[in-house]
Amino acid sequence: MWGIAIFGLASGILLDVLVGLLGSRRNIGFGWTFIISVLFTPLIGLIAALISNPLPAGAEPKYGCLGYSFGCLGTIFLVLIATAFLFGALSLLLPII
């Protein structure tokens, strides 16, 4: 039960981050696209990003502090989820050993 909930939350956050990365190459930026994706759905965030004008050629993507913050948080959550799955698999194997 918890594994399905964790997988759903992790995949939802992953979709939100991917939509945010798409928005970072547009005037709306990563942060606003990510927040719209979290508050509504990744589909609404994708539509908002695609409606926004693209950045001019040669312009840097707009990540702001949100890009680094979510990158660090994403890495921490990835390690926590991988650790939870590893210990869950080991606890299933312990009765066998």
C-alpha positions as CSV (number, residue, x, y, z in Angstrom):
1,M,0.0,0.0,0.0
2,W,2.7,2.5,1.0
3,G,4.8,1.5,-2.0
4,I,2.1,2.5,-4.4
5,A,1.6,5.8,-2.7
6,I,5.3,6.6,-2.7
7,F,5.6,5.6,-6.3
8,G,2.6,7.8,-7.2
9,L,4.1,10.8,-5.4
10,A,7.5,10.3,-6.9
11,S,6.2,9.9,-10.4
12,G,4.0,13.0,-10.0
13,I,6.9,15.1,-8.8
14,L,9.1,13.8,-11.6
15,L,6.4,14.8,-14.1
16,D,6.2,18.2,-12.5
17,V,9.9,18.7,-12.7
18,L,10.0,17.6,-16.3
19,V,7.3,20.2,-17.2
20,G,9.2,22.8,-15.2
21,L,12.3,22.1,-17.2
22,L,10.3,22.7,-20.4
23,G,9.1,26.0,-18.9
24,S,12.7,27.0,-18.1
25,R,13.3,27.6,-21.8
26,R,10.3,29.9,-22.0
27,N,9.4,33.3,-20.5
28,I,7.3,31.7,-17.7
29,G,10.4,30.0,-16.2
30,F,10.9,26.8,-14.2
31,G,9.5,28.0,-10.9
32,W,6.1,29.2,-12.2
33,T,5.7,26.2,-14.4
34,F,6.5,23.9,-11.6
35,I,4.1,25.6,-9.2
36,I,1.3,25.5,-11.7
37,S,2.0,21.8,-12.3
38,V,1.9,21.0,-8.6
39,L,-1.2,23.0,-7.8
40,F,-3.2,21.8,-10.8
41,T,-1.8,19.0,-13.0
42,P,1.3,18.5,-15.1
43,L,-1.0,18.8,-18.2
44,I,-2.1,22.3,-17.2
45,G,1.5,23.2,-16.4
46,L,2.5,21.9,-19.9
47,I,-0.2,24.0,-21.5
48,A,0.9,27.1,-19.6
49,A,4.6,26.5,-20.6
50,L,3.6,26.0,-24.3
51,I,1.5,29.1,-24.4
52,S,4.4,31.2,-23.0
53,N,6.8,32.7,-25.5
54,P,10.2,31.0,-25.9
55,L,13.3,32.8,-24.7
56,P,15.4,34.6,-27.3
57,A,18.2,32.6,-28.9
58,G,21.3,32.5,-26.7
59,A,19.4,33.4,-23.5
60,E,20.0,31.3,-20.4
61,P,17.2,29.2,-19.0
62,K,15.3,30.7,-16.1
63,Y,15.8,28.3,-13.2
64,G,16.3,30.8,-10.4
65,C,16.9,29.4,-6.9
66,L,14.0,26.9,-7.5
67,G,16.1,24.9,-9.9
68,Y,18.9,24.2,-7.4
69,S,16.4,23.7,-4.5
70,F,14.3,21.2,-6.3
71,G,17.4,19.5,-7.7
72,C,18.7,19.0,-4.2
73,L,15.4,17.9,-2.8
74,G,14.8,15.6,-5.7
75,T,18.2,13.9,-5.1
76,I,17.4,13.5,-1.4
77,F,14.0,12.0,-2.1
78,L,15.5,9.7,-4.7
79,V,18.1,8.4,-2.2
80,L,15.3,7.9,0.5
81,I,13.0,6.1,-1.9
82,A,15.9,3.8,-3.2
83,T,16.9,3.1,0.4
84,A,13.3,2.3,1.3
85,F,12.9,-0.1,-1.6
86,L,16.3,-1.7,-0.8
87,F,15.4,-2.4,2.8
88,G,11.9,-3.5,1.8
89,A,13.4,-6.1,-0.5
90,L,15.9,-7.2,2.1
91,S,13.2,-7.6,4.7
92,L,11.4,-10.0,2.3
93,L,14.6,-12.0,1.8
94,L,15.5,-12.3,5.5
95,P,13.0,-15.1,6.3
96,I,14.4,-17.1,3.4
97,I,18.0,-16.8,4.7
